Amino acid sequence: MIELIVADRCTNCGACVDVCPTNVIEPARSGPPILARVEDCQTCFMCELYCVADAIYVAPDCDRRVSVDPDEIVAAGRLGQYRRHSGWDEWDGLFPNEQWLMETVFRRAGEAAASDKPQR
């Protein structure tokens, strides 16, 4: 789930707002976009992929929000990690494509959806 937009990195380009399929992110009157409906996040990572400023952190947990420390996320190099590991944009060819890591996210999302269905 999306957890963090780092204000001092954000360029206010609006790409994250435009690409979010569930309208989780809204533009602000001033400053970085607002995480308006985090509970609707599908953990698709589109916002993180399109953020060329590496200002967004999406946690791989798709079931619930997790507590994150912005300083720790920055220090650990997690901002833009998904872009790099996907070989997206300027990282193409510089990092291995590790999309296979998404298997766990998709499996858990499928299990959660199946458990929400009424039993016959």
C-alpha positions in Angstrom: 0.0 0.0 0.0 1.2 3.5 -0.7 2.6 4.8 2.6 4.7 7.9 1.9 5.2 10.9 -0.4 8.4 12.7 0.6 7.6 16.4 0.3 11.2 17.7 -0.2 11.7 15.3 -3.2 8.3 15.8 -4.8 8.3 18.1 -7.9 4.5 18.4 -7.9 4.4 17.1 -11.5 1.1 15.3 -10.9 2.1 12.0 -12.6 1.2 10.0 -9.6 -2.3 11.5 -9.5 -2.8 10.8 -13.2 -1.7 7.2 -13.2 -3.4 6.0 -10.0 -6.2 3.6 -11.1 -8.2 4.0 -7.9 -7.7 7.8 -7.3 -5.9 7.3 -4.0 -3.8 10.4 -4.6 -5.2 13.9 -5.0 -3.5 17.1 -6.1 -3.0 19.6 -3.3 -3.6 23.4 -3.6 0.1 23.7 -2.8 2.8 21.3 -2.1 2.9 17.6 -2.8 -0.2 15.5 -3.6 -2.3 14.2 -0.8 -2.9 10.5 0.1 -6.6 10.9 0.2 -7.9 7.3 0.0 -5.1 5.0 1.1 -7.5 2.2 1.9 -8.4 2.0 -1.9 -4.7 1.4 -2.9 -4.3 -1.8 -4.9 -0.5 -1.8 -4.4 0.0 -1.7 -8.2 3.1 0.5 -7.8 2.1 2.7 -10.8 2.6 5.9 -8.7 6.1 4.8 -7.7 7.0 3.8 -11.3 6.0 7.1 -12.7 7.6 9.3 -10.0 10.8 10.4 -11.6 11.8 12.3 -8.5 11.7 9.0 -6.4 9.5 10.7 -3.9 7.0 7.9 -3.3 7.2 4.7 -1.2 4.8 1.9 -1.7 5.0 -0.8 0.9 4.6 -4.3 -0.5 1.9 -5.2 2.0 -1.4 -5.0 0.1 -3.6 -6.0 3.0 -3.0 -3.2 5.5 -1.0 0.0 6.2 2.3 -0.4 7.8 4.1 2.1 9.9 7.1 3.6 8.1 9.8 5.9 9.2 10.5 8.4 6.4 14.1 8.9 7.4 14.7 5.1 7.5 13.1 4.7 4.0 15.3 7.4 2.6 18.5 6.2 4.3 17.8 2.6 3.2 17.4 3.6 -0.5 13.9 2.4 -0.7 12.6 5.4 -2.6 12.6 4.5 -6.3 13.6 0.9 -5.5 10.7 -0.5 -7.5 11.5 1.7 -10.5 15.2 0.5 -10.4 14.4 -3.1 -9.9 11.8 -3.0 -12.7 14.3 -1.6 -15.1 12.0 1.4 -15.6 13.0 4.5 -17.4 16.6 5.6 -16.9 17.3 2.4 -14.9 16.8 0.2 -18.0 19.7 -2.2 -18.3 21.4 -0.9 -15.1 19.5 -3.1 -12.6 18.0 -6.6 -13.0 14.3 -6.8 -13.6 13.0 -8.3 -10.3 9.3 -8.2 -11.2 9.0 -11.8 -9.9 9.0 -10.3 -6.4 5.4 -9.2 -7.1 4.3 -12.8 -7.0 3.8 -12.7 -3.3 1.8 -9.4 -3.5 -0.5 -10.8 -6.2 -1.0 -14.2 -4.4 -1.9 -12.4 -1.1 -4.3 -10.1 -2.9 -6.0 -13.1 -4.6 -6.3 -14.9 -1.3 -7.8 -11.8 0.4 -10.3 -11.4 -2.5 -11.3 -15.1 -2.3 -11.9 -14.9 1.5 -14.2 -11.9 1.0 -16.5 -13.9 -1.3 -19.7 -15.3 0.3 -19.6 -19.1 0.6 -22.3 -21.2 -1.2 
